Amino acid sequence: MLRLGAPWVNYGNVWYFYFLNGAVIGVILLVAKLLLKIFKLNLSQGTSLSITVLYLLGMTALGLFWAYSPTVINKTIKVDKHIDKPVKIAMVSDLHLGTFFSNPQLEKLNNIVDEEKPDAVVIAGDLMDDDMVMYKKRNMQENLSKLKAPLGVYTTMGNHDRDALEIVNEVKKTGIIPLFDESITLNNDITLVGRKDKSVSRDRLDTADLLKNVDLNKTIVLVDHQPDAVDYHATLPIDIQLSGHTHRGQLWPLNFITDVVYTLDHGYAKINGKHFFTSAGYGFWGPPFKTSARSEVWMITIEGK
């Protein structure tokens, strides 16, 4: 009953959105009143109420639009290794399939992948929203099974994929290949390496150990849900890292916190010659709003020398 993914918990999370934004507009109005007081001006209760209502309506509209209207971000990178021909990878993270995010959003993702025609699809963790109750109840397996690419569809687990082994076994039924501290050859030139998530798999290998049995002459794409080891991974023999987790804070102004906590809380950065990507997520966690970053799908084209 108290599980995080329970529908009543998710509906309750909606109030958190309005609590946060109510606090923000309250602070803004307080500062405005203090500034106006300097010039011997007043902000009436009626004006304050109107500003509050307009602010909350505006943030609600923006939050819903950004949560349910994904954008496609294209990025081409070059690695210092041989690749016969460019390889295009679609990267998404943090679907959080559950109460508020389900079949309609999976259909949108399938349409985007069909239109963009990537060679492979990578889901960088948090496929489920804490459990699979709504996933099974709404038969999301049918739509998830339609996610296809010539070189395959792959996923790692995230901190909200709490029953990781159970989810891994369920995901296999869709044709998606889970990478659970495992590597797989994508083609003759590229290897995917997927890490277990530290929050749900205490026995996961150190990344350096995970790379010991990998052909480092190939382009190495590391998929690690939480981007909290970017600086360490920049010293290892990888070429690309794909992550999610941060949601870029999901709700403004929480993105200022993630920006301080993570080396790369959102977007792309080249560090020590390695390419790092952190997605703000295709879905969301908790309240069905996104006000610090829009739902996104990355299309990453990898070129060799």
Kinemage of the C-alpha trace (Angstrom):
@kinemage 1
@onewidth
@group {chain A} dominant
@subgroup {mainchain}
@vectorlist {calphas} color= white
{ca met a 1} P 0.000 0.000 0.000
{ca leu a 2} L 2.872 2.360 0.746
{ca arg a 3} L 4.844 1.466 -2.388
{ca leu a 4} L 6.173 4.509 -4.243
{ca gly a 5} L 4.592 3.561 -7.559
{ca ala a 6} L 1.069 3.187 -6.173
{ca pro a 7} L -1.495 5.268 -8.115
{ca trp a 8} L -2.736 7.056 -4.986
{ca val a 9} L 0.849 8.065 -4.183
{ca asn a 10} L 1.350 9.418 -7.708
{ca tyr a 11} L -1.888 11.413 -7.606
{ca gly a 12} L -0.812 12.764 -4.232
{ca asn a 13} L 2.453 13.930 -5.789
{ca val a 14} L 0.500 16.450 -7.865
{ca trp a 15} L 0.124 18.556 -4.742
{ca tyr a 16} L 3.889 18.708 -4.394
{ca phe a 17} L 4.022 20.556 -7.719
{ca tyr a 18} L 1.638 23.238 -6.452
{ca phe a 19} L 3.312 23.414 -3.044
{ca leu a 20} L 6.694 24.036 -4.677
{ca asn a 21} L 5.383 26.609 -7.114
{ca gly a 22} L 3.278 28.243 -4.409
{ca ala a 23} L 6.421 28.656 -2.308
{ca val a 24} L 8.330 30.081 -5.279
{ca ile a 25} L 5.706 32.682 -6.154
{ca gly a 26} L 5.364 33.509 -2.458
{ca val a 27} L 9.085 34.340 -2.270
{ca ile a 28} L 8.912 36.337 -5.508
{ca leu a 29} L 5.988 38.405 -4.215
{ca leu a 30} L 7.699 38.982 -0.879
{ca val a 31} L 10.819 40.302 -2.599
{ca ala a 32} L 8.673 42.451 -4.905
{ca lys a 33} L 6.852 43.984 -1.936
{ca leu a 34} L 10.116 44.798 -0.162
{ca leu a 35} L 11.520 46.448 -3.280
{ca leu a 36} L 8.337 48.451 -3.884
{ca lys a 37} L 8.365 49.564 -0.266
{ca ile a 38} L 11.666 51.329 -0.913
{ca phe a 39} L 9.872 53.509 -3.446
{ca lys a 40} L 6.864 53.877 -1.127
{ca leu a 41} L 4.663 51.767 -3.384
{ca asn a 42} L 2.295 48.982 -2.397
{ca leu a 43} L 1.335 45.643 -3.942
{ca ser a 44} L -2.354 45.088 -3.248
{ca gln a 45} L -3.808 41.751 -2.216
{ca gly a 46} L -5.853 41.644 -5.405
{ca thr a 47} L -2.783 42.152 -7.574
{ca ser a 48} L -0.826 39.550 -5.594
{ca leu a 49} L -3.653 37.037 -5.973
{ca ser a 50} L -3.903 37.683 -9.713
{ca ile a 51} L -0.149 37.244 -10.178
{ca thr a 52} L -0.250 33.996 -8.164
{ca val a 53} L -3.126 32.543 -10.186
{ca leu a 54} L -1.516 33.501 -13.511
{ca tyr a 55} L 1.828 32.072 -12.405
{ca leu a 56} L 0.321 28.740 -11.316
{ca leu a 57} L -1.763 28.458 -14.495
{ca gly a 58} L 1.272 29.267 -16.622
{ca met a 59} L 3.492 26.731 -14.863
{ca thr a 60} L 0.749 24.090 -15.100
{ca ala a 61} L 0.400 24.615 -18.849
{ca leu a 62} L 4.159 24.645 -19.398
{ca gly a 63} L 4.657 21.609 -17.148
{ca leu a 64} L 2.082 19.491 -18.942
{ca phe a 65} L 3.321 20.509 -22.390
{ca trp a 66} L 6.956 19.778 -21.634
{ca ala a 67} L 6.062 16.481 -19.935
{ca tyr a 68} L 3.986 15.079 -22.789
{ca ser a 69} L 5.409 16.755 -25.927
{ca pro a 70} L 8.859 15.267 -26.559
{ca thr a 71} L 11.502 17.005 -28.599
{ca val a 72} L 14.251 15.342 -30.639
{ca ile a 73} L 17.834 16.491 -30.087
{ca asn a 74} L 20.347 15.606 -32.801
{ca lys a 75} L 24.071 15.451 -32.097
{ca thr a 76} L 26.938 14.177 -34.257
{ca ile a 77} L 30.211 13.222 -32.565
{ca lys a 78} L 33.544 11.897 -33.786
{ca val a 79} L 35.633 9.285 -32.005
{ca asp a 80} L 39.308 8.586 -32.577
{ca lys a 81} L 38.692 5.008 -33.678
{ca his a 82} L 37.790 3.271 -36.903
{ca ile a 83} L 34.079 3.044 -37.781
{ca asp a 84} L 33.143 1.773 -41.238
{ca lys a 85} L 30.113 4.013 -41.478
{ca pro a 86} L 28.315 6.395 -39.071
{ca val a 87} L 26.066 4.728 -36.504
{ca lys a 88} L 22.985 6.506 -35.187
{ca ile a 89} L 21.815 5.694 -31.659
{ca ala a 90} L 18.504 6.855 -30.225
{ca met a 91} L 18.943 7.434 -26.493
{ca val a 92} L 16.135 7.904 -23.986
{ca ser a 93} L 15.999 7.570 -20.228
{ca asp a 94} L 13.611 7.733 -17.313
{ca leu a 95} L 10.390 6.569 -18.923
{ca his a 96} L 8.929 5.763 -15.493
{ca leu a 97} L 6.162 3.676 -17.015
{ca gly a 98} L 3.266 3.764 -14.579
{ca thr a 99} L 0.197 5.780 -13.622
{ca phe a 100} L 0.786 8.971 -15.623
{ca phe a 101} L 3.117 7.713 -18.350
{ca ser a 102} L 2.035 4.709 -20.349
{ca asn a 103} L 0.820 3.525 -23.754
{ca pro a 104} L 0.181 6.918 -25.451
{ca gln a 105} L 3.747 7.994 -24.664
{ca leu a 106} L 5.157 4.655 -25.830
{ca glu a 107} L 3.278 5.117 -29.114
{ca lys a 108} L 4.863 8.582 -29.494
{ca leu a 109} L 8.296 7.110 -28.869
{ca asn a 110} L 7.698 4.374 -31.424
{ca asn a 111} L 6.630 6.998 -33.980
{ca ile a 112} L 9.739 9.094 -33.320
{ca val a 113} L 12.011 6.071 -33.733
{ca asp a 114} L 10.181 5.043 -36.917
{ca glu a 115} L 10.635 8.551 -38.352
{ca glu a 116} L 14.266 9.046 -37.286
{ca lys a 117} L 15.363 5.510 -38.237
{ca pro a 118} L 18.258 5.048 -35.791
{ca asp a 119} L 20.487 1.993 -36.046
{ca ala a 120} L 19.986 1.169 -32.366
{ca val a 121} L 17.950 2.328 -29.376
{ca val a 122} L 19.350 2.629 -25.850
{ca ile a 123} L 17.211 3.173 -22.738
{ca ala a 124} L 19.480 4.542 -20.009
{ca gly a 125} L 17.573 3.309 -16.958
{ca asp a 126} L 14.372 3.909 -14.988
{ca leu a 127} L 12.180 2.106 -17.473
{ca met a 128} L 9.601 1.423 -14.738
{ca asp a 129} L 8.097 3.691 -12.113
{ca asp a 130} L 9.198 1.710 -9.030
{ca asp a 131} L 7.191 -1.430 -9.900
{ca met a 132} L 5.356 -3.091 -12.782
{ca val a 133} L 1.775 -2.978 -11.451
{ca met a 134} L 0.483 -0.394 -13.950
{ca tyr a 135} L 2.793 -1.737 -16.671
{ca lys a 136} L 1.038 -5.088 -16.485
{ca lys a 137} L -2.435 -3.708 -15.779
{ca arg a 138} L -2.359 -1.529 -18.911
{ca asn a 139} L -0.573 -4.142 -21.022
{ca met a 140} L 2.291 -1.791 -21.909
{ca gln a 141} L 4.294 -4.795 -23.089
{ca glu a 142} L 2.436 -4.695 -26.396
{ca asn a 143} L 3.579 -1.148 -27.229
{ca leu a 144} L 7.051 -1.572 -25.770
{ca ser a 145} L 7.494 -4.632 -28.000
{ca lys a 146} L 7.019 -2.397 -31.052
{ca leu a 147} L 10.192 -0.452 -30.265
{ca lys a 148} L 12.579 -1.785 -32.913
{ca ala a 149} L 15.902 -0.895 -34.548
{ca pro a 150} L 18.186 -2.783 -36.987
{ca leu a 151} L 20.991 -3.249 -34.421
{ca gly a 152} L 18.639 -3.835 -31.506
{ca val a 153} L 17.067 -2.127 -28.504
{ca tyr a 154} L 18.932 -2.171 -25.194
{ca thr a 155} L 18.283 -1.023 -21.647
{ca thr a 156} L 20.004 -0.742 -18.296
{ca met a 157} L 18.286 -0.565 -14.930
{ca gly a 158} L 17.869 2.623 -12.896
{ca asn a 159} L 17.244 3.447 -9.253
{ca his a 160} L 13.454 3.264 -9.791
{ca asp a 161} L 13.681 -0.173 -11.407
{ca arg a 162} L 13.477 -1.526 -7.880
{ca asp a 163} L 12.795 -5.193 -8.622
{ca ala a 164} L 15.676 -5.169 -11.093
{ca leu a 165} L 15.909 -8.908 -11.789
{ca glu a 166} L 12.144 -9.229 -12.185
{ca ile a 167} L 12.116 -6.240 -14.551
{ca val a 168} L 15.037 -7.682 -16.523
{ca asn a 169} L 13.098 -10.924 -17.063
{ca glu a 170} L 9.930 -9.029 -18.019
{ca val a 171} L 11.759 -6.746 -20.446
{ca lys a 172} L 13.251 -9.732 -22.265
{ca lys a 173} L 9.711 -10.689 -23.321
{ca thr a 174} L 9.545 -7.524 -25.464
{ca gly a 175} L 12.707 -8.327 -27.398
{ca ile a 176} L 14.629 -5.570 -25.621
{ca ile a 177} L 18.059 -6.691 -24.412
{ca pro a 178} L 18.893 -5.733 -20.801
{ca leu a 179} L 22.543 -4.992 -20.039
{ca phe a 180} L 23.035 -5.881 -16.385
{ca asp a 181} L 26.770 -5.390 -15.802
{ca glu a 182} L 27.198 -6.821 -19.273
{ca ser a 183} L 28.637 -5.859 -22.639
{ca ile a 184} L 27.432 -6.643 -26.131
{ca thr a 185} L 28.871 -6.077 -29.586
{ca leu a 186} L 26.624 -3.664 -31.451
{ca asn a 187} L 28.469 -4.165 -34.754
{ca asn a 188} L 32.074 -4.714 -35.871
{ca asp a 189} L 33.121 -1.310 -34.525
{ca ile a 190} L 31.013 -0.522 -31.441
{ca thr a 191} L 30.495 -2.237 -28.088
{ca leu a 192} L 27.768 -1.333 -25.586
{ca val a 193} L 28.577 -1.741 -21.904
{ca gly a 194} L 25.634 -1.519 -19.494
{ca arg a 195} L 26.061 -1.050 -15.740
{ca lys a 196} L 23.818 -2.172 -12.942
{ca asp a 197} L 22.453 0.744 -10.936
{ca lys a 198} L 24.168 1.364 -7.620
{ca ser a 199} L 20.874 2.010 -5.791
{ca val a 200} L 19.276 -1.352 -6.580
{ca ser a 201} L 22.315 -3.585 -7.178
{ca arg a 202} L 24.881 -3.355 -4.402
{ca asp a 203} L 26.934 -6.089 -6.045
{ca arg a 204} L 27.667 -4.194 -9.239
{ca leu a 205} L 31.179 -4.206 -10.634
{ca asp a 206} L 33.460 -1.222 -10.714
{ca thr a 207} L 33.497 0.215 -14.226
{ca ala a 208} L 37.198 -0.537 -14.624
{ca asp a 209} L 36.524 -4.216 -13.839
{ca leu a 210} L 33.590 -4.235 -16.242
{ca leu a 211} L 35.899 -3.077 -19.038
{ca lys a 212} L 38.543 -5.776 -18.486
{ca asn a 213} L 36.894 -8.264 -20.854
{ca val a 214} L 35.983 -5.702 -23.515
{ca asp a 215} L 37.906 -5.136 -26.762
{ca leu a 216} L 39.125 -1.580 -26.227
{ca asn a 217} L 40.050 -1.216 -29.894
{ca lys a 218} L 36.351 -0.831 -30.579
{ca thr a 219} L 34.349 2.282 -29.737
{ca ile a 220} L 33.081 1.754 -26.187
{ca val a 221} L 29.654 3.146 -25.298
{ca leu a 222} L 29.052 2.986 -21.542
{ca val a 223} L 25.437 3.134 -20.357
{ca asp a 224} L 25.269 4.181 -16.702
{ca his a 225} L 21.946 5.478 -15.366
{ca gln a 226} L 23.309 7.856 -12.740
{ca pro a 227} L 25.917 10.315 -14.038
{ca asp a 228} L 27.680 10.633 -10.700
{ca ala a 229} L 30.995 9.137 -11.860
{ca val a 230} L 31.612 11.283 -14.931
{ca asp a 231} L 34.976 12.560 -13.694
{ca tyr a 232} L 36.139 9.009 -12.886
{ca his a 233} L 34.862 7.597 -16.172
{ca ala a 234} L 36.686 10.353 -18.055
{ca thr a 235} L 39.913 8.652 -16.928
{ca leu a 236} L 38.872 5.192 -18.193
{ca pro a 237} L 39.166 3.764 -21.738
{ca ile a 238} L 35.595 4.527 -22.793
{ca asp a 239} L 34.569 6.756 -25.684
{ca ile a 240} L 30.952 7.650 -24.919
{ca gln a 241} L 28.727 7.597 -21.831
{ca leu a 242} L 24.912 7.683 -21.893
{ca ser a 243} L 23.065 8.573 -18.684
{ca gly a 244} L 19.803 9.955 -17.308
{ca his a 245} L 18.516 10.086 -13.732
{ca thr a 246} L 18.787 13.821 -13.015
{ca his a 247} L 15.648 14.945 -14.917
{ca arg a 248} L 17.527 18.255 -14.781
{ca gly a 249} L 15.658 18.745 -11.517
{ca gln a 250} L 12.324 18.223 -13.362
{ca leu a 251} L 10.728 21.224 -11.633
{ca trp a 252} L 12.173 24.734 -11.722
{ca pro a 253} L 14.132 25.917 -9.735
{ca leu a 254} L 15.385 22.458 -8.609
{ca asn a 255} L 17.638 22.380 -11.686
{ca phe a 256} L 19.990 24.757 -9.864
{ca ile a 257} L 20.553 21.970 -7.328
{ca thr a 258} L 21.288 19.262 -9.917
{ca asp a 259} L 23.638 21.650 -11.690
{ca val a 260} L 25.717 21.865 -8.501
{ca val a 261} L 25.529 18.148 -7.622
{ca tyr a 262} L 26.510 16.687 -11.013
{ca thr a 263} L 29.417 17.409 -13.341
{ca leu a 264} L 26.915 17.086 -16.199
{ca asp a 265} L 23.306 17.254 -15.046
{ca his a 266} L 21.930 17.681 -18.571
{ca gly a 267} L 23.093 17.796 -22.157
{ca tyr a 268} L 26.429 17.025 -23.774
{ca ala a 269} L 30.031 17.612 -22.747
{ca lys a 270} L 33.401 16.460 -24.028
{ca ile a 271} L 35.699 15.719 -21.098
{ca asn a 272} L 39.233 14.415 -21.482
{ca gly a 273} L 38.438 13.469 -25.069
{ca lys a 274} L 35.392 11.382 -24.033
{ca his a 275} L 31.787 12.179 -25.007
{ca phe a 276} L 29.235 12.391 -22.202
{ca phe a 277} L 25.447 12.673 -22.534
{ca thr a 278} L 22.921 13.147 -19.738
{ca ser a 279} L 19.254 13.118 -20.716
{ca ala a 280} L 16.606 15.072 -18.821
{ca gly a 281} L 14.368 12.076 -19.459
{ca tyr a 282} L 11.629 11.030 -21.817
{ca gly a 283} L 9.243 10.667 -18.883
{ca phe a 284} L 9.078 12.007 -15.348
{ca trp a 285} L 8.813 10.886 -11.737
{ca gly a 286} L 6.066 11.953 -9.320
{ca pro a 287} L 3.874 14.855 -10.497
{ca pro a 288} L 3.130 14.814 -14.257
{ca phe a 289} L 4.884 18.110 -14.929
{ca lys a 290} L 8.287 19.182 -16.254
{ca thr a 291} L 9.273 22.844 -15.939
{ca ser a 292} L 13.069 22.709 -16.037
{ca ala a 293} L 13.517 20.609 -19.182
{ca arg a 294} L 11.289 19.211 -21.888
{ca ser a 295} L 10.735 15.502 -22.544
{ca glu a 296} L 13.461 14.512 -24.976
{ca val a 297} L 14.864 11.866 -27.290
{ca trp a 298} L 18.530 12.078 -28.248
{ca met a 299} L 19.650 11.028 -31.726
{ca ile a 300} L 23.411 10.551 -31.497
{ca thr a 301} L 25.357 9.908 -34.699
{ca ile a 302} L 28.800 8.398 -34.089
{ca glu a 303} L 31.457 8.924 -36.730
{ca gly a 304} L 34.936 7.420 -36.750
{ca lys a 305} L 38.279 8.680 -38.000
